[in-house]
Amino acid sequence: MKEYLDLYLTFAKIGAFTFGGGYAMLPMLEKEVVDKKHWATLEEIMDYYAVGQCTPGVIFVNTATFIGYYQKGVLGGIVATLGVVSPSIVIILSIAGLLKNFQEIEIVQHALHGIRIAVCVLIFNATLKLYKTGVKDLFGILLFLVALVLTYLSIVPTIVIIIISALLGITMKAIKTKKEVQS
């Protein structure tokens, strides 16, 4: 029972004290799950994020579910998911009633503007960490640049980019393995 409470509280803490969605939560997730709890490695977290982006739903909720599942099975996945969403539910319900009354107040507008800037920094830092763990060779750099341009210009849907990138990764690994065997 203690392990489930720890799982819930860890993800509730992350859910309550980070803003800006899944990528902005990556630094706190790394600190809590990788550094403090040792429930996963940074590489595993990146894998969970990648799969979480491909599956329906919110990336961070999916990631929490994966981590909870790998720690304590189905019940662990449910507990981690509840942990990450319950602070948001409480906060949203609290703010919903107040926001309409406070959204026109200048200091609230300035606070929200500041929060948006801080979230951009968090997302940028998460992107750098993802880049450092995911891009390891010339193929990775080229794939990164092509995906970046296609995503930025909205030429190809994100899911198509992810699927093609996965297929290219599998193909490149097969080619490398074949070359190693032949050597």
Disulfide bonds with the S-S distance in Angstrom:
none
